[in-house]
């Protein structure tokens, strides 16, 4: 099992969820308004008068075989919208009860 954490500009979140549904990734916990700034590029998303945009984020636990297809879709979405910002992180997790 993999835990995936994704943070992106709010404008991209619906598209990400559409792709998750296509891949059968159902369970997640999301945060609608989060602040952030990219490590090397991109503008801050702080929700203030200087930097008015915000990010959204979610975490999901998925089967190993769904990670690569999801990464492919997310990478394409990020490359098509480089000005918006999107980052995906994943790590190994144990089972659930």
N, C-alpha and C positions, 0 to 999 in steps of 0.2 A: 504494500500500500504506500501511496505517496500523499503527503500533504502539499497542497499548492496554495501559494499566497500570491494574489495578483493585485496590483495597484495601477490605476489608470485615470486619465482625465474622465470626469463624469460623462462627457459626450460619447465615450466608447463603451460604457458599461452594458447598455442594452445589446449591442452587437456581440459582446463577449458572452452574455447569457444565451443569446440565440445559438451561438456555436456550441456552448456547453450542452444545450438541449439536443442538438443534432448528434452529439457524441454520447449521449446517455449519461452525462454528468449531472446529477440531480441535487444532491445535498450540498449546502453551503451556508456560511454565515457571512453577512455583508455589513459594511459600514458605508453609509451613503455619502457622508461628508468628512473627508480627511484632508489634512494639509500635507504638502510635501514639496521637495525640490530634488531634481535629478542629481546624480553624482558628478557628471561631467558636462552635460548639456541640458538645454531646455530651461524654460522660465519657471520660477516657483509657482506653486498653486496654493495660495494662502487664504483666499476668500476675503481679502481686505480691499481697500480702495486702490492700492497700488498694483496688487496681483489678485484680481477678482475671481479667477477660476479656482475650482476645487477638484480634488480627486475623489474617487470611490475605491473601495478595496473589498476583497473577500478572501475567505479561506475555505478550502474544500478538501476532503479526503477522497482520493480516487484510486481505482485499480491501476496497477503498473502499466498495463497495456494501453491505457487511455492517455498516458502522459505524452508520448511522442506525437500522436495526432493532435492533441490540444496545443502543444508547443508550436507545431507547424502552423496552425490556424492563427494563434496569437502573434507569432512572428510576422506573418503576412499582414495582419491588421496593424501592427506597430509600424511596419515598413510603409504601408499605405497612408499612415497618419503620423509622420515623424514629429510634427510640431506639437502633438497632443501629449505624448508621453504614456508609456505602458511598460510595466516591468512584471515579470513572472519569476517566482522563486519556488523551489520544491525541495523536499527532504523526505527521507524514509521515516515511516511511523509504524507503530505496532497496531494491533487489532483494536476493535471496539467491543463494547459489551452491550 
